[in-house]
Amino acid sequence: MTANSLGESADTHLDSGETMSLDELRAQQLENLKTTVSTVYEKVPFYRKAFDELGVTPADITSLDDIARLPFTNKQDLRDNYPFGLFAVPREQVARIHASSGTTGLPTVVGYTQSDLDVWSSLIARSIRIAGGRPGQMLHNAYGYGLFTGGLGVHGAERHGFTVVPISGGQTPRQVQLIQDFKPDIITATPTYLLTILDEFHKQGIDPTSTSLKIAICGAEPWTDAMRKEIEKSFDIDAVDIYGLSEVMGPGVASESAETKDGPTIWEDHFYPEIVDPFTGEVLPDGEEGELVFTSLTKEALPIIRYRTHDLASLLPGTARPSFRRISRITGRSDDLIIIRGVNVYPANVETVLFEFEHLSPHFQLVLTRPNRMDEVTVEVEHREGVGAMELEGLDEQVAERIKERLGVSATVVVRTPSELPRSVGKLKRIIDRRENIR
């Protein structure tokens, strides 16, 4: 399936923000950056202190390049100011609050004014349109609802003419039933949970290519082009990447065009992107890979300055929306980096190798252990249904050899039976770290 098969030209549905010239965009960005910097300096004690420590004032921001003079913000800063210390408006003006799970400490809390929610829903609609969706279509929303921003963030599409089915994550057999009964055009889910739904179609004996689905909008975790092809072929749909994170807004910070499929277009009229060296913080030129950093330009409740996402990518020239730059495919997260005997490895690197073997499924995990004081990694991966003993013979050794050849790291490979590994109902945990249990 291609985006062109969806009918109307995308240009018919562009909003005024999407049609700005580059000069208009840069002028608006600078104006909104100055306003945001002044706001946080006046109303957020954390930022006033951080600015003063660097000797920077709002008056020093006279060009977009001056953003490099501003302090970074990171997840720990939100935790240190828990729950509402980074809000720039009185709590009474906050219309909604979201938060992270807080599994590794205090949750990071984010807030939205009614204006923030209006902008968010408009960017979700923009993101669906660039993916090939059109108002009037039905959207099966399998992102998790609750404090996680995914479900309620995408739900904002209903304010722009889309019919939203708020199924959330989990209840996978029911997901299949409602897709069959309601006949949605679009599905939104994490890519790994969409694979879980795919498994359920097969389990029920239903051909997943027979559904009404035309578009899958996947995000919230890194995924490879190989996984995209797996999803597209399995469902006979277009699958595109949507990018976002709670601290910056939620889903819809950037979204990929179904026509180009060349990385998410950043909605730069609302978010200013940078790529920095993850170790030194130095700003890198467009095209070089580093850590993605965002500054919000229009948020009221929680304006954020130079937020370090830990996502590793590069900034590329605009295509589907020429004035707006794109994010290259996320290669991993700096905090998901595995260092095995001096070799840097990301789960996405391993995934790319596994997809080269037709008998292996997309379901895998990396298990880290430390026997004899040396880190080791075991790649556990399921084989596909119907693969016999003859095809499996020696497959583990072949995969281990390929990983060593491509990634430069020695790994033990264990080929599991279908459905043996845990399944995702949201974000899948790829890395199982058992090193801390080794004494």
C-alpha positions in Angstrom: 0.0 0.0 0.0 1.2 3.5 -0.7 0.2 6.9 0.6 -0.9 7.9 -2.9 -3.6 5.2 -2.8 -5.3 7.1 0.1 -6.9 9.6 -2.3 -6.7 13.3 -1.8 -3.5 15.3 -2.0 -1.9 16.1 1.3 -1.7 19.8 0.3 -5.5 20.1 0.5 -5.3 19.7 4.3 -2.2 21.7 5.3 -2.7 24.3 8.0 -1.1 27.7 7.9 1.8 26.7 10.1 2.9 24.0 7.7 3.0 26.3 4.7 5.4 28.9 6.1 8.5 29.8 4.2 11.8 29.1 5.9 12.4 32.8 6.6 8.9 33.1 8.1 9.6 30.0 10.3 12.9 31.3 11.6 11.5 34.7 12.4 8.6 33.1 14.3 10.9 30.7 16.1 13.1 33.6 17.3 10.1 35.6 18.5 8.7 32.7 20.4 12.1 31.7 21.8 12.5 35.2 23.3 9.0 35.0 24.8 9.7 31.5 26.3 13.0 32.5 27.8 11.6 35.6 29.4 8.7 33.6 30.8 10.8 31.0 32.4 13.3 33.5 33.8 10.4 35.5 35.4 8.2 32.7 36.6 10.3 29.5 37.2 12.9 29.8 40.0 14.8 26.8 38.7 15.5 28.5 35.4 16.3 31.9 36.9 18.9 30.3 39.1 20.3 28.3 36.1 20.5 31.3 33.9 22.1 33.4 36.6 24.8 30.8 37.2 25.7 31.0 33.5 25.5 34.8 33.5 22.8 34.7 30.8 19.7 37.0 30.8 16.7 37.0 28.4 18.2 40.2 26.8 21.2 38.1 25.6 19.0 36.0 23.2 19.1 38.0 20.0 19.4 35.1 17.5 18.5 31.5 17.3 22.2 30.6 17.6 22.1 32.1 21.1 20.1 29.2 22.3 23.5 27.4 22.8 24.1 29.9 25.7 21.2 28.5 27.7 21.3 25.7 30.2 20.2 22.2 29.5 17.3 20.6 31.3 17.2 16.9 32.1 14.9 14.4 33.6 16.5 14.7 37.0 15.7 18.4 37.1 12.0 17.6 36.8 12.3 15.1 39.6 14.2 17.6 41.8 11.4 20.0 41.3 8.6 17.4 41.9 5.7 17.8 41.5 5.0 21.3 40.1 8.2 23.3 40.6 8.8 23.8 36.9 5.3 25.0 36.1 5.2 28.6 34.7 1.5 29.2 35.5 -0.4 28.8 38.7 -1.6 25.3 39.3 -5.2 26.5 39.0 -4.6 27.3 35.3 -3.4 23.8 34.6 -6.1 21.8 32.8 -4.4 18.4 32.8 -1.4 16.7 34.4 0.5 13.7 33.1 3.4 11.9 34.6 6.0 9.2 34.0 5.7 5.8 35.8 8.4 6.7 38.3 9.8 3.2 38.3 13.4 4.5 38.7 12.6 7.3 41.1 10.0 10.1 41.5 7.8 10.4 38.4 8.4 13.4 36.1 5.3 15.5 36.1 4.1 17.6 33.2 1.2 20.0 32.9 -0.9 21.6 30.2 -3.1 24.7 30.0 -6.2 24.5 27.9 -4.2 26.4 25.2 -1.5 23.7 25.4 -4.1 21.0 24.9 -5.5 22.8 21.9 -2.0 23.0 20.3 -1.3 19.4 21.2 -4.5 18.2 19.5 -3.8 20.3 16.4 -0.3 18.8 16.1 -1.8 15.3 16.5 -4.1 16.0 13.7 -1.2 17.4 11.7 0.8 14.2 12.4 -2.1 12.0 11.3 -2.6 14.0 8.1 1.1 13.8 7.1 0.8 10.0 7.7 -2.0 9.9 5.1 -5.0 10.0 7.4 -8.0 12.2 6.7 -10.8 13.7 8.9 -13.8 11.3 9.0 -11.6 8.2 9.2 -11.7 5.9 12.3 -8.6 5.6 14.5 -8.0 2.6 16.7 -5.9 4.0 19.5 -3.9 1.2 21.2 -1.6 3.6 23.1 -2.0 3.3 26.9 -4.3 5.8 28.6 -3.8 7.2 32.0 -0.8 9.2 33.2 1.2 8.1 30.2 0.8 10.8 27.4 0.3 8.4 24.5 -3.3 7.5 24.7 -4.9 10.8 25.7 -2.4 12.6 23.5 -3.5 10.8 20.3 -7.1 11.0 21.5 -7.0 14.7 20.7 -7.6 13.8 17.1 -11.3 13.6 17.8 -11.3 17.4 18.0 -10.2 17.6 14.4 -12.7 15.3 12.8 -11.3 11.8 13.4 -13.4 9.0 15.1 -11.3 7.7 17.9 -11.7 4.2 19.5 -10.0 4.5 22.9 -9.1 0.8 23.4 -5.8 1.6 25.1 -3.1 -1.2 25.5 -3.8 -4.8 26.5 -6.8 -7.0 26.1 -5.2 -8.1 22.8 -8.0 -10.6 21.8 -10.5 -7.8 22.1 -8.2 -5.5 20.0 -8.6 -8.0 17.1 -12.3 -8.3 17.6 -12.8 -4.5 17.5 -10.6 -4.1 14.5 -12.8 -6.7 12.8 -16.1 -5.3 13.9 -15.5 -1.5 13.8 -13.3 -1.5 10.6 -10.9 1.4 11.5 -8.7 3.0 8.9 -5.8 3.9 11.2 -4.1 2.1 14.2 -1.8 3.8 16.7 0.4 1.7 18.9 4.0 1.0 19.9 5.6 -1.1 17.1 6.2 -4.0 19.5 2.6 -4.0 20.7 1.5 -4.0 17.1 3.5 -7.1 16.6 1.7 -8.6 19.6 -1.6 -7.8 17.9 -0.3 -9.4 14.8 0.4 -12.6 16.7 -3.2 -12.6 18.0 -4.5 -12.3 14.4 -2.5 -15.5 13.6 -3.6 -17.2 16.8 -7.2 -16.6 15.9 -6.7 -17.8 12.3 -7.5 -14.4 10.8 -5.5 -13.0 7.9 -4.2 -9.6 9.1 -4.0 -8.4 5.5 -7.8 -8.7 5.3 -8.6 -5.9 7.7 -9.8 -2.4 7.0 -6.5 -0.9 8.3 -4.6 1.4 5.9 -2.2 3.2 8.2 -0.2 2.3 11.3 1.3 5.2 13.3 3.9 3.8 15.6 6.2 5.4 18.2 7.2 5.6 21.9 10.2 3.3 21.3 13.0 2.9 18.7 12.3 0.6 15.8 14.1 -0.2 12.6 13.2 -0.1 8.9 13.3 -3.9 9.0 10.5 -3.9 11.6 8.6 -1.3 9.5 8.7 -3.7 6.5 7.6 -6.6 8.7 4.5 -4.6 9.9 3.7 -3.3 6.4 4.0 -6.7 4.8 2.1 -8.5 7.5 -0.9 -6.1 7.5 -0.6 -4.7 4.0 -0.5 -1.1 5.3 1.7 2.0 5.4 3.6 2.2 8.7 5.1 5.5 9.8 7.0 6.8 12.8 5.6 9.4 15.3 7.9 11.0 17.8 7.4 12.7 21.1 8.1 12.5 24.8 6.2 13.6 27.8 8.6 16.3 29.0 8.4 18.1 25.6 4.7 17.5 24.9 3.9 13.8 24.2 3.3 12.2 20.8 3.2 14.6 17.9 6.4 16.5 18.4 7.4 15.1 15.0 5.7 12.7 12.6 6.7 10.9 9.4 5.2 11.3 5.9 3.7 8.2 4.4 4.8 9.5 1.0 8.4 9.8 1.8 9.0 7.5 4.8 12.3 9.2 5.5 12.1 10.2 9.1 9.7 12.2 11.3 9.1 15.8 10.3 9.7 18.1 13.3 6.9 20.6 13.9 9.5 23.4 14.3 6.9 26.2 14.7 6.4 24.7 18.2 9.7 22.9 19.1 13.3 24.0 18.3 15.6 21.0 17.8 19.3 20.7 18.3 21.8 17.8 18.1 24.6 17.9 20.7 27.5 15.7 21.6 26.1 13.5 24.3 29.4 13.7 26.3 30.4 17.4 25.9 27.1 19.1 25.2 28.6 20.8 22.2 26.1 21.7 19.4 26.7 19.6 16.3 25.9 20.7 12.7 22.9 19.2 10.9 23.7 15.8 9.5 25.9 14.7 12.3 24.6 12.1 14.8 24.4 13.0 18.5 21.8 13.5 21.2 18.5 15.1 20.3 17.6 18.2 22.4 14.4 20.2 22.3 13.3 23.6 23.4 9.5 24.3 23.5 8.4 27.5 21.8 4.7 27.8 22.6 4.0 25.8 25.7 2.5 27.7 28.6 2.2 25.4 31.7 5.6 23.7 31.4 8.0 25.5 29.0 11.1 23.5 28.6 14.6 24.8 27.7 17.1 22.5 25.9 15.7 19.2 27.2 18.1 16.4 26.7 16.1 13.5 25.3 18.9 10.9 25.3 17.7 9.8 21.9 20.5 9.5 19.3 19.8 10.8 15.8 20.7 13.5 13.4 18.8 16.5 11.9 18.1 16.3 8.1 16.7 18.7 5.6 13.0 18.9 5.1 11.2 16.9 2.4 7.5 16.4 2.9 7.4 19.9 4.6 10.4 21.6 3.1 10.8 24.3 5.8 10.7 21.8 8.7 13.7 19.6 9.4 13.5 15.8 9.9 14.8 13.5 12.5 16.8 10.5 11.2 15.7 7.2 12.5 16.5 7.0 16.2 19.5 4.6 16.5 19.1 4.2 20.2 19.1 6.0 23.5 22.3 7.0 25.2 20.9 5.5 28.4 20.2 2.2 26.5 23.8 1.8 25.5 25.3 -1.6 26.4 29.1 -1.7 26.7 30.3 -5.3 26.4 34.0 -5.6 26.8 34.6 -2.2 25.4 32.1 -2.5 22.5 29.1 -0.1 22.3 25.9 -1.9 21.3 22.3 -0.7 21.1 19.3 -3.0 20.9 18.4 -1.6 17.5 21.8 -2.7 16.2 21.0 -6.3 17.3 17.5 -6.1 15.8 18.9 -5.1 12.4 21.1 -8.3 12.4 18.3 -10.6 13.5 16.0 -9.4 10.7 18.6 -10.7 8.2 17.5 -14.3 9.2 14.2 -15.3 7.7 13.5 -18.0 10.3 13.7 -15.6 13.2 10.8 -13.5 14.4 11.0 -9.9 15.6 10.6 -10.9 19.2 13.9 -10.8 21.1 15.5 -9.6 24.3 19.1 -9.0 25.5 20.0 -10.6 28.9 23.1 -9.1 30.6 25.1 -11.1 33.1 28.5 -10.8 34.8 30.0 -14.2 35.5 33.6 -14.2 36.5 33.5 -10.4 36.7 33.1 -10.0 32.9 30.0 -8.7 31.3 28.3 -11.0 28.8 25.2 -10.7 26.7 22.8 -13.4 25.7 20.4 -12.7 22.8 17.2 -14.6 23.2 15.1 -14.6 20.0 12.0 -16.6 18.9 11.9 -18.5 15.7 8.9 -18.1 13.4 5.9 -20.5 13.4 6.3 -23.5 11.2 10.1 -23.5 11.3 11.3 -27.1 11.6 14.3 -28.7 13.4 16.3 -28.9 10.2 16.1 -25.1 9.6 17.0 -24.5 13.3 20.0 -26.6 13.3 23.1 -24.4 13.9 21.0 -21.3 13.6 22.1 -20.0 17.0 25.8 -20.2 15.9 25.1 -18.5 12.6 23.4 -15.6 14.3 26.2 -15.3 16.9 28.8 -15.2 14.1 26.9 -12.5 12.2 26.5 -10.4 15.4 30.3 -10.7 16.0 31.0 -9.8 12.3 28.6 -6.8 12.2 28.8 -5.4 15.7 32.1 -6.6 16.9 30.8 -8.2 20.1 30.6 -11.8 21.2 27.2 -13.0 22.2 25.5 -16.2 23.1 22.3 -16.7 21.0 19.4 -18.8 22.3 16.6 -19.5 19.8 13.3 -19.8 21.7 10.0 -21.2 20.6 7.2 -18.9 19.4 5.4 -17.1 22.3 8.1 -18.1 24.8 9.3 -14.5 25.4 7.3 -11.8 27.1 5.0 -9.7 24.9 4.6 -6.0 24.8 1.4 -4.2 25.8 3.1 -0.8 25.6 6.8 -0.1 25.6 8.8 -3.3 25.5 11.8 -3.8 27.8 14.5 -5.1 25.5 17.3 -5.2 28.0 17.1 -7.6 31.0 20.0 -6.6 33.3 20.9 -9.4 35.7 24.4 -8.1 36.5 23.3 -6.4 39.7 22.2 -9.8 41.1 25.7 -11.2 40.7 27.8 -11.0 43.8 
